[in-house]
Amino acid sequence: MSSTEILPSSIILNPEDRKFPEFSLTKLLHSVFDPTEGCRICIITDFEEPSKEIMGFEFLQSPEKFAVQVKAYEEFFCKLKDGVMKELGMSGGEMFAYHATNGSNLDMKDECFGVDGSVLSLDQNIYPEYDIILCISDWSATAPLTAKCKDFGFRGATMHGLNDIILNSGLSVDYNQVSSDAEKLRLAMTGADEIEIDFTLDEGKTLTAKLFLDGQEAQKSHGLCRGKAPDIANLPAGEVYFVPVDAVGQFPMKYHDGTLGLLDVKDRNIYCSTLIEGDQAIIDEHNERLNDDPVTGTLGELGFGTQVLPVSGADIQDEKVLGTCHLATGRDDHLGGDIIPEMFKTHQNSTHDDILFAPHKTPNFDISQVRMKRSDQFEILIEHFKPSQYLINALSQ
């Protein structure tokens, strides 16, 4: 059955059929952060040598090396100064640099720097002085900023890996609609007891991972950070997620170099990786890390995308695509979980790392089916990276 036969005209499942409006920073900030009147806003970004690269905007001389930071300057800093702040009744607009963490969601060093070369403190000079903080960086800072916003009372957004595709699709959408769709899918999944995911490899072998959720309330990343309450929006948004209580089974993982491994899970932890194809040394390195610091293998998140978006090449957007799902290992305190940085053997291990399952990311295996058990209710959620009729019906409500 085609999508036009089963969907109302307002729902589009193919991103190629969707027309995105031109990116508007005014619209984005107003929809995400309303109210903005009277708020002080700033931008923070990361560098290996922040004192050098931020001085006089030195990084602008190396646009290929600092593509994210240049995009932050051109599309956010300049536009804030050129009228967006005035339109929204805001002040500030400064840009600061902090030390790159070199790990997803690692806590950040306190030292940071101004464009004039001033040496500052995030805790003393940034967090308490600004109402809205935009973190546009190479490495995700959602977890540490979620903790800091509660301590200091600011609101903010994290937008790591920003590129033109994200800017012109995931950040140009109507976030009222994103929030509405995320809530519809959240209600369709909330209270789930178990989720089973079947992965079919190229050779026809099927692996199954089972996540136990104990009927917990599903959460959503929906992009709205309104009011005065401290909060951090992860943009682009559009996700329903759970913190697993337990997990067992197997699932495949594609490593950074293309190596494919089979991961064995019990008691919510990945305890072993076995080579399917690629470089055995990559598998050995992962196993050594699991043995040395087992918390690095703890499954801290199960997430489902809720938006129809083009592939951007950056997981921050691609994990929000409807029909995909992802697991994450490591810290999950920013999601309401119990895995905190202090539980890891070293600071550098206390990351939150997403494992995205999507056609462009993992072409050598298929998510043949995702199933949900909720009390006596059994529903298919995804088949072959496509949302099920159950989810489509939920969106149609």
C-alpha positions in Angstrom: 0.0 0.0 0.0 1.5 3.4 -1.0 1.9 6.3 1.4 -0.7 8.3 -0.5 -3.3 5.5 0.1 -2.8 5.3 3.9 -1.9 8.9 4.9 -3.7 12.1 5.1 -2.3 14.8 2.8 -0.7 16.6 5.7 1.7 13.7 6.4 4.8 13.2 4.2 7.1 10.2 4.7 9.7 10.9 2.0 12.0 13.8 2.7 12.5 14.4 -1.0 8.8 15.3 -1.2 9.0 17.7 1.7 9.6 21.4 1.1 11.5 23.2 3.9 11.2 26.9 4.4 14.3 29.1 4.3 16.2 29.1 7.6 15.3 32.0 9.9 17.2 32.5 13.1 14.5 34.9 14.4 11.8 32.2 13.9 14.0 29.5 15.4 14.8 31.4 18.6 11.3 32.7 19.0 9.7 29.3 18.6 12.2 27.5 20.8 12.8 30.0 23.6 9.7 32.2 23.8 9.7 34.5 25.8 13.0 36.1 24.6 12.2 39.7 25.7 14.8 40.9 28.1 17.0 37.8 27.7 20.8 38.0 27.4 22.1 35.5 24.9 25.6 34.2 23.9 27.2 31.5 21.8 29.9 29.1 23.0 32.0 26.8 20.8 34.9 24.4 21.1 38.5 24.4 19.9 41.6 22.4 20.7 43.4 25.7 21.2 40.5 28.0 22.2 42.6 31.0 23.3 44.3 31.1 19.9 41.4 30.3 17.6 38.8 32.7 19.1 41.2 35.7 19.4 39.9 38.2 16.9 38.0 35.4 15.2 41.2 33.8 14.0 39.3 30.6 13.1 37.7 32.3 10.2 41.0 32.0 8.4 40.6 28.2 8.3 37.0 27.6 7.2 37.5 24.0 6.2 39.1 23.1 9.5 36.6 24.9 11.6 33.4 24.4 9.5 31.0 24.2 12.5 32.5 27.3 14.2 32.4 29.3 11.0 28.8 28.4 10.5 28.1 29.5 14.1 29.7 32.8 13.3 28.0 33.4 10.0 24.5 32.1 10.8 24.2 32.9 14.5 26.7 35.5 15.7 26.4 37.8 12.8 22.7 37.5 12.5 22.2 38.2 16.2 24.2 41.4 15.9 22.6 42.4 12.6 19.1 42.7 13.9 17.8 39.4 15.4 18.5 40.4 19.0 16.7 43.7 18.4 13.7 41.9 16.9 13.4 39.6 19.8 14.2 42.1 22.5 17.4 40.4 23.5 20.9 41.7 24.4 24.4 40.3 24.5 25.3 38.2 21.4 28.9 37.5 22.5 30.8 34.5 21.3 33.2 32.5 23.6 35.4 29.5 23.1 36.1 26.6 25.5 38.4 23.6 25.4 37.2 20.7 23.1 36.3 17.7 25.2 37.2 15.2 22.4 34.3 13.0 23.6 30.5 13.0 23.3 28.9 14.6 26.3 32.0 14.7 28.4 32.1 17.4 31.2 33.8 20.6 30.0 36.8 22.4 31.5 35.8 25.6 33.2 38.3 27.8 31.4 37.0 29.7 28.4 38.1 32.7 26.3 36.6 35.8 24.8 37.3 37.3 21.3 39.5 40.0 22.9 41.7 37.3 24.5 40.3 37.6 28.0 40.5 34.4 30.1 37.1 33.6 31.6 35.3 31.0 33.6 32.2 29.2 32.4 30.9 28.9 36.0 31.7 32.5 36.9 31.4 34.6 33.8 29.1 32.7 31.4 26.5 30.5 33.0 25.3 33.1 35.6 25.4 36.1 33.2 23.3 34.8 30.3 19.7 33.7 30.1 20.1 31.7 26.8 23.3 29.9 25.8 23.7 28.4 22.3 26.4 25.7 22.2 27.4 25.2 18.6 30.3 22.8 18.7 32.1 19.8 17.2 31.5 17.6 20.3 28.1 17.3 21.9 27.7 19.1 25.3 24.1 18.2 26.0 24.8 16.2 29.2 27.1 18.7 30.9 25.0 21.7 30.0 21.8 20.0 31.2 23.5 19.7 34.6 24.8 23.2 34.6 21.5 24.8 33.6 19.9 23.4 36.7 22.7 24.9 38.8 22.7 28.3 37.2 19.2 28.7 35.9 19.8 29.4 32.2 18.1 27.9 29.1 20.0 26.8 26.0 20.4 24.7 23.0 23.1 22.3 21.8 23.7 22.1 18.1 26.9 20.1 17.5 28.0 19.1 14.0 26.0 22.0 12.4 26.1 22.0 8.6 24.2 23.4 5.7 21.8 20.5 5.4 20.9 20.7 9.1 20.5 24.5 8.8 18.2 24.3 5.9 16.0 21.4 7.1 16.3 20.3 10.7 16.6 23.9 12.0 14.2 25.5 9.5 11.1 23.4 10.4 8.1 24.5 12.5 9.0 23.4 16.1 5.4 23.6 17.2 4.7 20.8 14.7 7.9 18.9 15.7 6.7 19.0 19.3 3.2 17.9 18.4 4.4 15.0 16.3 6.8 13.9 19.0 4.1 14.0 21.6 1.8 11.8 19.4 4.5 9.2 19.0 5.4 9.4 22.7 1.9 8.6 23.6 1.9 5.7 21.2 5.0 4.2 23.0 4.8 5.4 26.6 4.4 2.8 29.2 6.1 0.1 27.1 7.3 -2.9 29.0 9.6 -4.3 26.4 11.0 -3.4 23.0 12.5 -6.1 20.7 14.7 -5.2 17.7 15.5 -7.7 14.9 18.6 -7.0 12.9 19.1 -9.0 9.6 22.6 -9.1 8.2 23.5 -9.3 4.6 24.0 -13.1 4.7 20.4 -13.5 6.2 21.3 -14.1 9.8 19.0 -12.3 12.3 20.1 -10.9 15.6 17.6 -9.8 18.3 18.1 -7.3 21.1 15.5 -7.1 23.9 15.2 -3.9 26.0 13.3 -4.0 29.2 11.6 -0.7 30.1 9.3 -1.7 33.0 6.4 0.4 31.8 8.3 3.7 32.2 7.0 7.0 30.9 8.5 7.7 27.5 10.4 11.0 27.2 10.7 13.3 24.2 13.2 15.6 22.6 10.9 18.1 21.0 12.8 21.3 20.7 10.7 23.6 22.8 12.5 25.3 25.7 9.9 27.9 26.7 9.1 29.8 29.8 11.7 30.5 32.5 12.5 27.0 33.8 16.1 25.9 33.2 16.3 23.5 30.3 18.5 22.5 27.3 17.1 21.7 23.9 19.1 19.4 21.6 18.6 20.7 18.1 17.6 19.4 15.6 15.0 17.8 17.8 12.4 15.1 17.2 12.8 12.0 19.3 11.1 9.6 21.7 13.4 7.9 24.1 13.6 5.6 27.1 16.3 4.7 29.6 16.5 0.9 29.6 16.1 -0.9 32.9 17.7 -4.1 31.5 18.8 -5.5 28.1 19.8 -8.9 26.7 20.6 -10.3 23.3 22.8 -9.3 20.4 23.0 -6.5 17.9 25.5 -5.4 15.2 27.6 -2.3 15.4 29.4 -0.5 12.6 32.6 1.1 13.9 34.2 4.3 12.7 36.4 2.6 10.1 33.5 0.5 8.7 34.4 -2.6 10.7 31.3 -4.6 11.6 31.0 -6.3 15.0 28.5 -8.5 16.8 27.8 -7.2 20.3 26.6 -9.5 23.0 24.5 -8.0 25.8 23.3 -9.2 29.2 22.3 -7.4 32.3 22.0 -4.2 30.3 25.7 -4.3 29.4 27.7 -5.0 26.2 30.2 -7.5 27.4 31.8 -8.8 24.2 32.3 -7.8 20.6 33.0 -10.4 17.8 34.2 -9.6 14.3 31.8 -10.0 11.5 33.9 -8.2 8.9 36.7 -5.7 8.9 39.6 -5.1 11.2 40.1 -7.5 14.2 42.2 -4.9 15.9 39.2 -2.6 16.2 37.2 -5.4 17.9 40.1 -6.2 20.2 40.4 -2.5 21.3 36.7 -2.4 22.1 36.9 -5.6 24.1 39.9 -4.2 26.1 37.9 -1.1 26.9 34.9 -3.2 28.0 37.1 -5.3 30.3 39.0 -2.3 31.7 35.9 -0.1 32.3 32.7 -2.2 32.0 30.4 0.9 32.5 31.4 2.0 29.0 29.2 -0.8 27.7 26.1 0.0 29.7 23.1 0.7 27.5 21.8 4.1 28.7 19.3 5.0 26.0 16.8 3.6 23.4 15.6 6.3 21.0 13.3 6.6 18.0 13.2 9.4 15.4 10.0 11.3 14.9 10.8 13.7 12.0 10.9 13.4 8.2 14.3 14.9 7.4 17.1 14.4 4.8 20.3 12.6 5.7 22.7 15.2 6.9 25.8 13.1 7.7 25.6 14.1 11.3 23.9 11.9 13.9 22.4 14.9 15.7 19.9 15.1 12.8 20.0 11.6 11.4 18.9 10.0 14.6 15.8 12.2 14.5 14.6 10.7 11.2 11.3 8.7 11.4 11.9 5.0 10.9 15.3 5.0 12.5 16.2 4.0 16.1 19.4 4.2 18.1 20.9 2.8 21.3 23.5 4.7 23.4 26.1 3.6 25.8 27.5 5.3 28.8 26.3 8.2 30.9 22.5 8.8 30.9 22.1 11.2 33.9 20.9 14.0 31.5 18.1 11.6 30.4 17.0 10.9 34.0 19.1 7.7 34.2 21.4 6.4 36.9 24.8 6.3 35.0 26.8 9.3 36.1 30.4 10.3 35.2 31.8 9.3 38.6 31.0 5.7 37.9 33.6 5.5 35.1 37.2 4.5 35.7 38.5 7.7 33.9 36.9 11.0 33.0 37.6 10.4 29.3 35.5 7.3 29.4 32.3 9.0 30.8 30.8 9.7 27.4 27.3 9.2 26.0 27.8 7.6 22.6 24.9 7.0 20.2 24.8 3.9 18.0 22.5 4.9 15.1 20.7 2.3 12.9 19.8 3.9 9.6 20.0 2.8 5.9 22.8 5.3 5.1 24.7 4.5 8.3 24.4 0.7 8.4 23.8 -0.5 4.8 25.1 -3.9 5.6 22.2 -4.8 7.9 18.5 -4.1 8.1 16.2 -3.4 11.0 13.7 -6.0 9.8 11.3 -5.3 12.7 10.9 -3.4 16.0 8.2 -4.7 18.3 6.6 -3.2 21.4 5.0 -5.0 24.3 2.8 -2.8 26.5 0.8 -4.8 29.0 -1.4 -7.0 26.8 -0.8 -4.9 23.7 1.7 -5.9 21.0 2.6 -3.5 18.3 5.1 -3.4 15.4 6.8 0.0 15.4 9.3 -0.2 12.5 9.8 -2.6 9.6 12.8 -2.1 7.2 13.5 1.4 8.4 9.9 2.5 7.8 7.4 3.5 10.4 4.6 0.9 10.9 0.9 1.5 10.3 0.5 1.8 14.1 2.9 4.8 14.2 1.4 6.4 11.1 -2.0 6.1 12.6 -0.7 7.8 15.8 0.7 10.7 13.7 -2.7 11.0 11.9 -4.6 11.7 15.2 
